């Protein structure tokens, strides 16, 4: 699928999303070393060629205002910690605090990328089957082109991660870190 849309992909119309690379999540994933190595390479390349980088950061709502379902699942008490130092944002990067599994709900992300003429969204981060899949699908429904960098996304649940990648591959391009480094 990636080869079929290569003509649509322009560096100046692209953004990199680094989804929820916070301490508690990174410490629980099945492929931590490979994941961190790949995300670092991708971030470095994006900075070198001027692709804007958006970090998402889990920011729970105050307990009283949290959804009953999220409370029952323990999300309102979850302490994700800060973004891991290995891939910490620089001054030019944008950190978006969010309280849902979609980067498009309750944030100004869509407004920002539309204002900048961005329509290509490269996804890295944690968890594949939660926020990555939700935001990528949401973005696609809004007319953006999400591209999942499949060896730079992860989860604590390897089976759920693999199922999610399989689902996403039917709807949008999945590429490797090496393809990102070579093609951008």
C-alpha positions, -999 to 999 in steps of 0.1 A, spaced: 0 0 0 29 24 8 42 21 -27 8 30 -41 6 64 -24 43 74 -25 35 102 -49 11 117 -23 37 118 5 55 151 8 80 158 35 66 194 39 31 180 45 42 154 71 43 152 108 57 126 133 35 116 162 54 101 192 25 85 211 26 82 249 63 73 254 60 78 291 80 60 317 53 35 330 44 25 295 79 21 281 90 0 311 62 -25 304 65 -31 266 78 -64 252 105 -49 229 119 -20 248 154 -19 234 144 -22 197 115 2 202 137 30 218 164 25 193 140 28 164 121 58 178 154 76 184 165 71 148 131 83 135 131 114 157 166 123 147 157 120 110 126 140 114 146 168 131 173 167 104 147 172 76 123 195 94 93 173 100 74 186 130 73 163 159 42 160 181 44 141 214 13 130 231 12 128 268 -14 110 290 -29 136 313 -58 121 333 -88 142 341 -95 150 378 -112 120 393 -146 136 396 -147 144 359 -133 111 346 -155 87 326 -171 60 348 -157 34 324 -121 48 326 -125 49 364 -135 13 365 -105 3 344 -82 22 367 -72 49 342 -80 78 366 -54 65 391 -28 56 364 5 75 369 22 74 335 52 94 345 71 118 323 83 112 287 113 89 288 146 107 286 159 86 257 134 103 234 126 135 253 112 164 234 133 193 224 123 229 225 110 229 189 88 198 195 52 201 205 38 182 235 1 177 235 -16 167 268 -46 145 262 -70 125 282 -85 102 255 -72 75 232 -76 99 202 -52 128 196 -81 145 178 -105 147 208 -101 175 234 -69 189 218 -60 215 191 -40 189 171 -63 188 141 -64 226 140 -27 229 142 -19 204 114 -46 218 91 -32 253 96 3 240 87 -10 221 56 -1 187 71 -19 156 59 6 128 63 9 115 99 37 91 108 29 71 140 53 58 166 46 50 202 27 30 228 2 12 227 -5 0 192 -39 -15 199 -51 15 219 -41 51 211 -21 44 179 -49 25 163 -76 48 176 -58 80 165 -47 66 131 -83 55 123 -97 88 135 -72 107 114 -80 86 83 -117 93 88 -109 130 89 -90 128 56 -54 125 68 -30 98 56 -18 78 86 14 58 82 23 33 110 60 27 115 55 -9 126 88 -15 144 85 17 163 51 10 179 46 -14 208 25 -26 237 27 -46 269 5 -71 251 23 -86 221 -7 -105 208 -29 -74 209 -1 -54 192 2 -80 164 -36 -81 159 -37 -43 157 -10 -42 131 -28 -68 111 -60 -48 112 -43 -15 104 -24 -31 74 -58 -35 57 -66 2 59 -33 22 58 4 19 51 27 2 75 64 7 70 96 0 89 121 23 105 145 17 77 119 26 51 111 58 69 148 67 71 153 59 34 121 73 19 117 107 38 
